[in-house]
Amino acid sequence: MTDKRVNGSAVVTSPQNTVEGFVKEFLRELSFGQGVTLERASVNDQYLALARTVRQYLMARWLETLQRQREAQAKSVAYLSAEYLLGRQLDNALLATDLTEVVEEGLASLGIELQTLRDQETEPGLGNGGLGRLAACFVDSLATMSVPCIGYGIRYDYGIFRQTFVDGWQVEQPDNWLALGAPWEFPHPEAAVTVHFGGRTETYDDEGVERTRWVHDWDVLGVPFNYMVPGYQNGRVNTLRLWSAKATQAFDLQIFNSGEYVDAVRAQTFAENISKVLYPEDSTPQGKELRLQQQYFFVACSIKDFVDYVLPEDFDLHRLPERIIFQLNDTHPVIAVPELMRVLVDEKKWDWDEAWAVTQQCFAYTCHTLLPEALEVWSVELMGRLLPRHLEIIYRINEEFLAEVAAKHPGDDALLERMSIIAERPERSVRMAYLATVAGSKVNGVAALHSDLLRDKVLPDFSAYWPDKFTNVTNGVTPRRFVRLSNPALSELITEAVGVGWVTDLERLRGMEPLADDQEFREKFRAVKAHNKERLSTLLQARDGITLPADAMLDVMVKRLHEYKRQTLKVLHIVTLYDRVLRGELDPATMQKRVFAFGAKAAPGYHMAKQIIGLINHVGATINDDPRLGGALTVVFPPNYNVTLAETLIPAADLSEQISLAGKEASGTGNMKFALNGALTIGTDDGANVEIRELVGDDNFFLFGLLEPQVADLVAAGYQPGRYYEEDPALKRAVDLIASGTFSGGDGSVFAPLVQNLLTEDRFLALADYRSYIDAQDRVDAAYADVEGWTRSAILNVARSGFFSSDRSMWDYIDRIWHTPPVVSR
Ligand code: AZC
């Protein structure tokens, strides 16, 4: 079957969707694209040729999507995100085009294994963790739902660092993800846009009207790189447009002519540094000048792109809100607000008020955190130096906003100070979350509890002022990548049970509920888990030389390393089990066998997080080697946890660790992936855990720990971790084992900073939740011993987690915030 689509006057033809059609194109790509014969082709040649062949099948759909969108003049979502943690592209493209079998067969006929080529792909790690992965799930869902969306972001030359361990300590290596070729991107240097920085502003007389212009100091080019975002078997391909910085003049001729060759090249390097590297921070802002440059760079490019290129030439910008909603993914892109104002007021010469009225309708803001230190602020000094005009605009927005507040609350100066976009202390700075809240048509949190806390604790004055502005959209994950692709065995079982429709309508999983009571189905479900564990075991052996013991419960904690997520609490549990065995309280021959798997990167400058990584590895090395345990407990920590590893690890898990201090994890999305893949959760009443537990039921979830209000009370009363240490002998022994050097060759000083911190500060109340956690883990062991009961719970977790599809999140955004209906096919 030939897929012919019309794009304006050009006719684009997809290759034939048959084994012969595929093989023909693949061989053409090998010879014409890579310049090699099949006999001489390396695995990388083969992978690149395959990727380019699969691209061809998407091309007609992509061009048609663009064409259809232009004709429909529909409203689009512009998702502004500094991060997209995409994961590998090949398998997703094959799924979208329904080509997997054709390709597998076609390659086999040439003596090539598809899996070998899959493994050749380096994932683009253009994000840190949850926030970036969420953006990737959202663009996948929008494409699948036929909703017009452009994702805008940064094409970092180097993504999140590659983690290695040296003697158990984290060492970072650069992530040179582009080194072997980037077959999924389409660079458009001819469409580059110029972005300005620095300088000063001046006023001038414009036919009797006083206007301001920005006399900038230096500039840089933004080159767009387009990526396809294919919908799931629906003929739609949306666009992800990532910007790469390039110097405006390869050689500054003047300097070059004067013989200062090295200076000229240095200027070029300076400009191109902007998109060089992803800041490897998660949940904490890194107050670096380069980071503000990155933020302004990509939003300025994106706004210019949408206004000048995506919209028709004669478009009346007064109607902009009919065509676009810019969704601000956290505060990173918030500088887009004054940028749009600058474009409308300075360049288009609009009145301030009309520009502000339009701008306010064009933005909405998602907050992803509750940690006060994670709310971005930029010093007025820096902002004024880098973006002087934007600072002026922010001042004026603030002035008018505060005047309005003052009119409603006369005499309340404290309120004005609290709500001001400009903070006066500790230094004068711009509060980006406040700017986003003032400018945005809506502000949302990412799980029900988080949205409540955001409203009541983080932005209480704003929510009192604008109660209707605040809303919730609970996060979700794409079932395409995180079930259908990552868990083929479970997918088959689900399809057997409820039909194929679940991939785009995840609530259909509910149809599996009755099967939880079906003995035969439970056996099949267990066979799937066992198969996935074997698959993981094979991968870890090949990837890291790690051997997984058979017949053990797989207990997994994967997420960024952060004190609030409390990997330390997990370690205290492991050490407690170890201690119990050594004391003869547990018999390794009869106790529940467990594998504890960790995956976590620590921000390179976050010393305590790196200590914790060292601790996990040292505890692991000691326990794994101790013959007294007889292999009952094993700790594994494969380095460089990323999307690709998650795809094999999560489907194999029995137990999902979601143990953040209540009130600290905004949502979590790993928690959803585990539940959907049939792991039971041990978790606190935090983030989306709350909704997971409500849906799967108390009997199928292990709840422990303080509730958020109890945390607040305890902290207010003056939390003393040392008391818990003194009063719980098991806790004391666990901490003492670490302090005494049991895991560090007898040298107690190695983990002294961590121990000291736990006993005197313990900002995230690990010691307060220890007893409750240990008791819950004992309940886990008992429950796991009941094989049928555990399987029943696992099936119910899958059946009741359909709510956590990112498709549902997208419907909620559309309904509550965006109002961007799907554009259906002609
Ligand atoms: C994360 C939150 O920590 C996590 O709870 C949430 O699931 C995820 O966003 C997606 O909403 N936040 C971040 O990664 N980064 C920041 C700056 O908060």
Residues whose N, C-alpha, C, O or C-beta is under 5 A from the ligand:
A	BS01	AZC	G129 G130 L131 L134 D282 S283 D330 H368 T369 V446 E665 A666 S667 G668 T669
